[in-house]
Every structure is written in C-alpha cells, then in structure tokens.
C-alpha cells in the first residue's frame, strides 16, 4: 500500500462460526494423533451442516478408533457451546472417513539414507510483523480478534448468557502517515437468544468493544458507525445457519489482509506440512526482526517443493527502501535459522499436541505457553538482527 493515509479493515470470526467449528475439530484430530506419536502424519478436513459433522482425510500413525474421535468431536462442540435444535453436541450425526496417507507422498517426504526429510508439499508461505500493537500484529485484525475472544469468555462463564456461539467482528481503522490513529467503524454480528431485541444486543456487546480497543483510538467513533447485527436479528446460526469447512478463514487466521497469504490453510495439518510449519517459522523470523527495532515492519516469503528439504527461496521486505539492509537480513536468516521442515519442527518444538487452541482468534499475536504452544511468537532471536 503506497498511500500513507488510508482506511483499512480486517475481520474476525468466533470459535462458534461454522468454519471455525471445523478448524477446531480438524486440529483436535491432529492433536489426538500427535499426542500418541509425535511424528504422526495427519491431513484432516471437516465439514459441518445442520446436525451433521463429516471428517475426511489421510493419516499415518497409531491406531485411533472412530468411537474415540467421535467422542472428542462431541467434546469440541460442547466446549464451543452448541446445544441447539439444529446443532447439538449430544445428538448430531458424526461420520469419520480417515484413511492411510498416500505412499507416493510418504516416499517424497520421509527421510531415508542420505536424504533428509522433505517438505510435505510445494507452495509459498508468508510471515509478517509490524509495530502497530504490543504483540507486533496489524491493529485491525488484533482488535477484531480481541472483541470476539472476550465475548466468548463471558458467554461461557454465563455472564453474557443471551449470546450464542456464532459471531463475527470487523474493525476499520484510519491510518495517517502509515500509522493507525483512530477507529472509523466497527461491525459486530452475534447470534443471540430469541428473547432479546437488537437494542439489548448492542448494549451487551458494547463493553467488549470498549475493553478491546484503547480509548484514544475509539474517541471519534460515531454511534451510527457502530453496527450490531445489521440484518436485524441473528437467532439461527452456526452450522444450522450455514455449512462450515476447514480452512476457509485463512486471512482471519493470519494478518487480516495486511500481508499476503500463500493460499494453504493451517488447521488439520501436522507440522511436516510446510503450509503450516513454514508459515509459523516465517512469522517467527519476521517478529524477531521487528522486535529488534531494525525495522517497523517486515515481510518474509519462503518457497518449497514437495520432497525437497531446503527452501527454494527466501524473500525479505523491510518496507524502508533499503535494499542493502534487506539483503543483510536475508543473509542473517540463512545463517541463523534452519528452515528445512525438520529444522523448523525442532527449532519451534512443533511435534506436540498444541494445535487445537490455535483454531480460533488467530494463529499469530498470541502468548507463548509453557507447554510449547505458540512458540513461533517468542522473541528470543532479537540479538541475531541487532548485530
């Protein structure tokens, strides 16, 4: 974006959105297999519609019964909060269609003899960081996530008991001289009880807007630019209102459109798939570049070929017009980060059951956990770039 003054919008969707229900279930399958075998292979897609869940894909690893997976699917749906006539954790129909991984894929990906482990697929992956927020994420997507996350927490506690699981948010910000200065409009659409009208819904969600975004950024938001359930009501929602599918919210998962996306979804894939692991690694590198304060923002692109261990290319953009500095950073990345599939997994400790919690409210801008979750959000490589 060449202009320094502009409006930019990002959206988020809650864990109860039909597509996010699918992402959650697919990542549960990944965690189930990895918890039994850290090197299990999983590629799981999930489809949801009215009282129906279908799992399909390829796995390689320890025997896991359909009954166990079905039970865990119900646990996911129950935790999200679906106990509705059109979608209920207790009585929805669940089909499992997982089969063995293709031997052709396994042959290209596995390490053997002198051959190192290859990438699980070809493709391009992007990582991005900027200093617009404390977690080095673009402001519109970060605040969009925050609104829905806080709403969901209070809904589950019974504090916001008239709200139901399916919701979306959208934040439009004014950028001046390339920096976010104020919120211009907000949209929150949330499924709700049939007992309340839209005025009540707006007052229920208003505090979450105010808790999520700094007061100075909200100071000029006009009431008529704060939209809540613009259609008039939102009672029928979730998979009963719209079918869901794994991987349809990849821009929500990443940077809200503020940076490119390579096209591959994350959820349902074990870390041998570079769609997921290399996107995490690219974010890790970009975040450490910005945290070192050598640039206000950083974009990294990595490219891979299936069965080949090393990235085919590494691209760095620091957005400051200094090509020499970008080339130096590129060299530092090559010398200090092993970006092969095996190197990424070991560097970020990815062979752990840490993926189900990534499925909603973004894969980036989250707090690293003591159990190894969100390890790609650590800023422990700052000194590499400060030099």
Residue pairs with C-beta under 8 A, 6 or more apart in sequence:
1 8
4 175
4 176
4 177
4 178
5 174
5 175
5 176
5 177
6 174
6 175
7 172
7 173
7 174
7 175
7 184
8 138
8 140
8 172
8 173
8 175
8 180
8 257
8 258
9 140
9 170
9 171
9 172
9 173
9 257
10 138
10 140
10 141
10 144
10 170
10 171
10 255
10 256
10 257
10 258
11 141
11 144
11 168
11 169
11 170
11 171
11 187
11 252
11 256
12 141
12 144
12 145
12 147
12 148
12 168
12 169
12 170
12 252
12 256
12 361
12 362
13 19
13 20
13 148
13 167
13 168
13 169
13 249
13 252
13 360
14 20
14 148
14 151
14 152
14 165
14 166
14 167
14 168
14 190
14 360
15 21
15 24
15 80
15 152
15 165
15 359
15 360
15 361
16 80
16 81
16 82
16 152
16 164
16 165
16 166
16 167
16 191
16 237
16 238
17 166
17 167
17 168
17 238
17 244
17 249
18 48
18 166
18 238
18 239
18 241
18 242
18 243
18 244
18 245
19 244
19 245
19 246
19 247
19 248
19 249
20 244
20 249
20 359
20 360
21 46
21 48
21 76
21 77
21 80
21 82
21 238
21 239
21 244
22 45
22 46
22 47
22 48
22 244
22 245
22 246
22 247
22 248
22 267
23 46
23 246
23 247
23 249
23 253
23 267
23 268
23 359
23 360
24 76
24 80
24 267
24 356
24 359
24 360
25 46
25 48
25 53
25 55
25 73
25 76
25 77
25 246
26 44
26 45
26 46
26 55
26 57
26 246
26 267
26 268
26 359
27 267
27 268
27 355
27 356
27 358
27 359
28 72
28 73
28 76
28 356
29 42
29 44
29 55
29 57
29 59
29 69
29 98
29 268
30 42
30 44
30 267
30 268
30 269
30 270
30 353
30 355
30 356
31 353
31 354
31 355
31 356
32 64
32 68
32 69
32 72
32 353
33 40
33 41
33 42
33 59
33 61
33 62
33 64
33 270
34 40
34 42
34 270
34 351
34 352
34 353
34 355
35 353
36 61
36 62
36 64
37 61
37 62
38 351
38 352
39 61
39 272
39 351
40 59
40 60
40 61
40 62
40 270
41 58
41 59
41 60
41 61
41 101
41 106
41 109
41 270
41 272
42 57
42 58
42 59
42 61
42 268
42 269
42 270
43 57
43 58
43 59
43 101
43 268
43 269
43 270
43 273
44 55
44 56
44 57
44 59
44 98
44 246
44 268
44 269
45 55
45 56
45 57
45 245
45 246
45 247
45 268
46 53
46 54
46 55
46 56
46 244
46 245
46 246
46 268
47 53
47 54
47 56
47 243
47 244
47 245
47 246
48 54
48 87
48 239
48 243
48 244
48 245
49 239
49 240
49 243
49 244
50 86
50 87
50 239
50 240
51 86
51 87
51 88
51 91
51 92
51 93
51 239
51 240
52 92
52 93
52 94
52 95
52 239
53 73
53 77
53 92
53 93
53 94
53 95
53 239
54 94
54 95
54 97
55 69
55 73
55 94
55 95
55 96
55 97
55 98
56 97
56 98
57 97
57 98
57 99
57 268
58 98
58 99
58 100
58 101
58 102
58 105
59 98
59 99
59 100
59 101
60 100
60 101
60 106
66 96
69 96
69 98
70 94
70 96
73 94
74 89
74 90
74 92
74 94
75 89
76 356
77 87
77 88
77 89
77 92
78 89
78 90
80 165
81 155
81 156
81 164
81 165
82 88
82 89
82 165
82 238
82 239
83 89
83 90
84 164
84 238
84 240
85 240
86 236
86 238
86 239
86 240
86 241
87 238
87 239
87 240
105 120
105 306
108 118
108 306
108 307
109 117
109 118
109 119
109 120
109 272
109 306
109 307
109 341
110 117
110 118
111 117
111 118
111 342
115 309
116 309
116 340
116 342
117 272
117 309
117 340
117 341
117 342
118 306
118 307
118 308
118 309
118 341
119 274
119 278
119 304
119 305
119 306
119 307
119 308
119 309
119 341
120 269
120 272
120 273
120 274
120 275
120 306
120 341
121 264
121 273
121 274
121 275
121 304
121 306
122 304
122 305
122 306
123 262
123 263
123 264
123 274
123 275
123 303
123 304
124 262
124 263
124 301
124 302
124 303
124 304
125 262
125 264
125 274
125 275
125 278
125 279
125 281
125 282
125 301
125 302
125 303
125 304
126 254
126 259
126 260
126 261
126 262
126 279
126 282
126 299
126 300
126 301
126 302
127 279
127 280
127 281
127 282
127 283
127 284
127 285
127 286
127 287
127 299
127 300
127 302
128 138
128 254
128 255
128 258
128 259
128 282
128 283
128 286
128 297
128 298
128 299
128 300
129 136
129 137
129 283
129 286
129 287
129 289
129 290
129 291
129 297
129 298
130 136
130 137
130 138
130 258
130 290
130 296
130 297
130 298
131 290
131 296
131 297
132 138
132 139
132 142
132 179
132 180
133 139
133 142
133 365
135 142
135 365
135 366
135 377
136 287
136 290
136 291
136 365
137 255
137 362
137 364
137 365
138 255
138 256
138 258
138 259
139 171
139 173
139 180
139 217
140 171
140 172
140 173
140 180
140 256
140 258
141 171
141 252
141 255
141 256
141 257
141 258
141 362
141 365
142 362
142 365
143 171
143 183
143 212
143 213
144 169
144 170
144 171
144 256
145 169
145 361
145 362
145 365
146 211
146 212
146 213
147 169
147 171
147 186
147 188
147 205
147 208
147 209
147 212
147 213
148 167
148 168
148 169
148 361
149 360
149 361
150 208
150 211
150 212
151 160
151 163
151 167
151 190
151 205
151 208
152 165
152 167
152 360
154 160
154 163
154 208
155 161
155 163
155 164
155 165
160 204
161 193
162 192
162 193
162 195
162 196
162 200
162 201
162 204
163 190
163 191
163 192
163 193
163 204
163 205
164 190
164 191
164 192
164 193
164 237
164 238
165 191
165 237
165 238
166 190
166 191
166 234
166 237
166 238
166 241
167 188
167 189
167 190
167 191
168 187
168 188
168 189
168 190
169 186
169 187
169 188
169 189
170 185
170 186
170 187
170 188
171 183
171 185
171 186
171 213
172 183
172 184
172 185
172 186
173 180
173 181
173 182
173 183
173 184
173 217
174 180
174 181
174 182
174 183
174 184
175 181
180 217
181 217
182 216
182 217
182 218
182 219
182 220
182 221
183 213
183 217
183 218
183 220
183 221
184 220
184 221
184 225
185 221
185 225
185 226
185 227
186 209
186 221
186 225
186 226
186 227
187 227
187 228
187 230
188 205
188 208
188 209
188 227
188 228
188 229
189 228
189 229
189 230
189 231
189 234
190 201
190 205
190 228
190 229
190 234
191 234
191 235
191 236
191 237
191 238
191 241
192 201
192 204
192 229
192 233
192 234
192 235
193 235
194 235
196 204
198 228
198 229
198 232
198 233
201 228
201 229
202 226
202 228
202 229
205 228
206 226
209 218
209 226
210 218
246 265
246 267
246 268
247 265
247 266
247 267
247 268
248 265
250 261
250 263
250 264
250 265
250 266
251 257
251 261
252 362
253 265
253 266
253 267
253 362
253 363
254 261
254 279
254 362
254 363
254 364
255 261
255 364
259 299
260 299
260 301
262 275
262 279
262 301
264 273
264 275
264 276
264 279
265 275
266 275
266 276
266 279
266 358
266 363
267 355
267 358
267 359
269 275
269 276
270 276
271 277
271 344
271 345
271 350
271 351
272 341
272 345
274 302
274 304
274 341
274 344
277 341
277 344
277 345
277 348
277 350
278 302
278 304
278 311
278 339
278 341
278 344
279 363
280 344
280 348
280 350
280 363
280 376
281 302
281 337
281 339
281 344
281 347
281 348
281 376
282 300
282 301
282 302
283 363
283 364
283 376
283 377
284 347
284 348
284 375
284 376
284 377
284 378
284 381
285 300
285 333
285 337
285 381
286 298
286 299
286 300
287 376
287 377
287 379
288 379
288 380
288 381
288 382
288 384
288 385
289 295
289 298
289 300
289 318
289 329
289 385
290 296
290 297
290 298
291 379
291 382
292 382
292 383
292 384
292 385
292 386
293 386
294 318
294 325
294 329
294 385
294 386
295 318
295 319
295 320
295 325
296 319
296 320
297 318
297 319
298 316
298 317
298 318
298 319
298 329
299 315
299 316
299 317
299 319
300 314
300 315
300 316
300 333
301 313
301 314
301 315
302 311
302 313
302 314
302 315
302 339
303 311
303 312
303 313
304 311
304 312
304 341
305 312
309 340
309 341
309 342
310 339
310 340
311 339
311 340
314 330
314 333
314 334
314 339
315 330
316 326
316 327
316 329
316 330
316 333
317 326
318 325
318 326
318 329
329 385
332 384
332 385
332 387
333 339
336 381
336 384
337 343
337 347
337 381
338 344
338 346
338 347
344 350
345 351
348 375
348 376
349 372
349 375
350 375
352 371
352 372
352 373
354 369
354 371
354 372
354 373
354 374
354 375
357 373
358 366
358 373
358 374
364 376
364 377
365 377
366 373
366 374
366 377
367 374
367 377
368 374
368 375
368 377
368 378
